[in-house]
Amino acid sequence: LQLVESGGGLVQPGGSLRLSCEASGFASGFAFDRYIVRWDRQAPEKERESVAAITSVGSSTVYVGSGRFTISRDHAKNTVYLQLNNLTPEDTAVYYCNAIDPRFVNYWGQGTQVTVAT
């Protein structure tokens, strides 16, 4: 399974971004809609932290940025989205997509940089 994140960039405080995680190459035999998908982030000199997760049936949990971040998925496009609203400089980090298949094998994308600054 290959995961490609996109949508990061430079945004001013208070701005919004929508990150995408597109999956391809389903060599495991599982359709992407059976994967749990998570977003993590890692800021410079800080531990990686969980941002949000979504199950195969669309049940979602947001761990940070409650009320500002939303995770969703489009099964037809094999894509999971992370909507980031009202961004602050503390949200600056590399955001990573993590997919977990039904056998609990983990796959990671290469990350996308989000920078919030004036």
C-alpha positions in Angstrom: 0.0 0.0 0.0 1.3 3.5 -0.9 0.0 6.6 0.8 0.6 10.0 -0.6 -0.2 13.1 1.5 -0.9 16.5 -0.1 -2.4 19.8 0.7 0.1 21.2 3.1 1.7 24.6 2.7 2.1 28.0 4.3 -1.0 29.7 5.8 -1.6 32.7 8.0 -3.0 32.3 11.5 -6.7 31.8 11.3 -6.5 30.2 7.9 -7.5 26.8 6.7 -6.0 23.9 4.8 -7.4 20.5 3.7 -4.9 17.7 3.7 -5.4 14.6 1.6 -4.1 11.1 2.0 -4.6 9.1 -1.2 -4.0 5.3 -1.2 -2.9 3.0 -4.0 -1.3 -0.3 -4.6 -3.4 -2.7 -2.5 -1.1 -5.6 -2.6 -2.4 -6.8 0.8 -5.7 -7.7 -0.9 -7.7 -5.4 1.4 -9.7 -2.6 -0.1 -8.8 0.7 1.4 -12.3 1.1 2.9 -11.4 -1.6 5.4 -8.4 0.3 6.8 -8.4 2.5 9.8 -6.7 5.7 8.9 -5.0 8.1 11.2 -3.3 11.5 10.9 -0.3 12.2 13.1 1.8 15.3 13.3 5.3 16.1 14.4 6.6 19.6 15.2 10.3 20.4 15.4 11.9 19.1 18.5 8.6 17.6 19.7 7.2 14.1 20.0 4.9 12.8 17.3 1.2 13.1 18.3 -2.0 11.7 17.1 -4.3 14.2 15.5 -7.4 12.2 14.3 -8.5 8.8 13.2 -11.4 7.3 11.2 -12.7 3.8 11.0 -13.9 1.9 7.9 -17.5 2.8 8.7 -16.7 6.4 9.2 -16.6 6.7 12.9 -14.1 9.4 13.7 -12.1 10.7 16.7 -10.2 14.0 16.9 -7.4 14.0 19.4 -6.1 17.6 19.0 -7.7 20.7 17.6 -11.2 19.6 18.7 -13.7 21.9 17.0 -11.1 23.1 14.5 -10.1 19.8 12.8 -12.3 17.3 11.0 -11.4 13.9 9.5 -13.4 12.4 6.7 -13.0 9.8 3.9 -14.2 9.2 0.4 -14.2 5.5 -0.3 -14.7 5.9 -4.0 -11.5 8.0 -4.2 -9.5 5.9 -1.7 -8.8 9.2 0.1 -8.9 10.4 3.6 -9.1 14.1 4.3 -8.1 16.3 7.3 -9.7 19.6 7.3 -7.7 22.1 9.4 -9.5 25.4 10.3 -8.6 28.4 12.4 -4.9 27.4 12.4 -2.4 28.7 14.9 1.4 28.7 14.8 1.2 25.8 17.3 -0.2 23.7 14.5 3.0 24.0 12.5 4.2 20.4 11.9 4.7 17.7 9.4 1.4 15.8 9.1 1.6 12.1 8.4 -1.1 9.7 7.2 -1.1 6.2 8.8 -3.3 3.4 7.5 -3.8 0.2 9.4 -5.1 -2.9 7.6 -7.4 -5.6 9.2 -4.3 -7.6 10.2 -3.0 -4.5 12.0 -0.2 -3.9 9.6 0.8 -0.2 9.5 1.6 1.9 6.5 2.9 5.4 6.5 3.0 8.3 4.0 6.0 10.6 3.5 4.3 13.5 5.3 3.2 17.0 4.2 4.5 20.2 5.8 2.0 22.6 7.4 3.4 26.0 8.4 1.3 28.6 10.1 3.0 32.0 10.1 2.4 35.6 9.2 
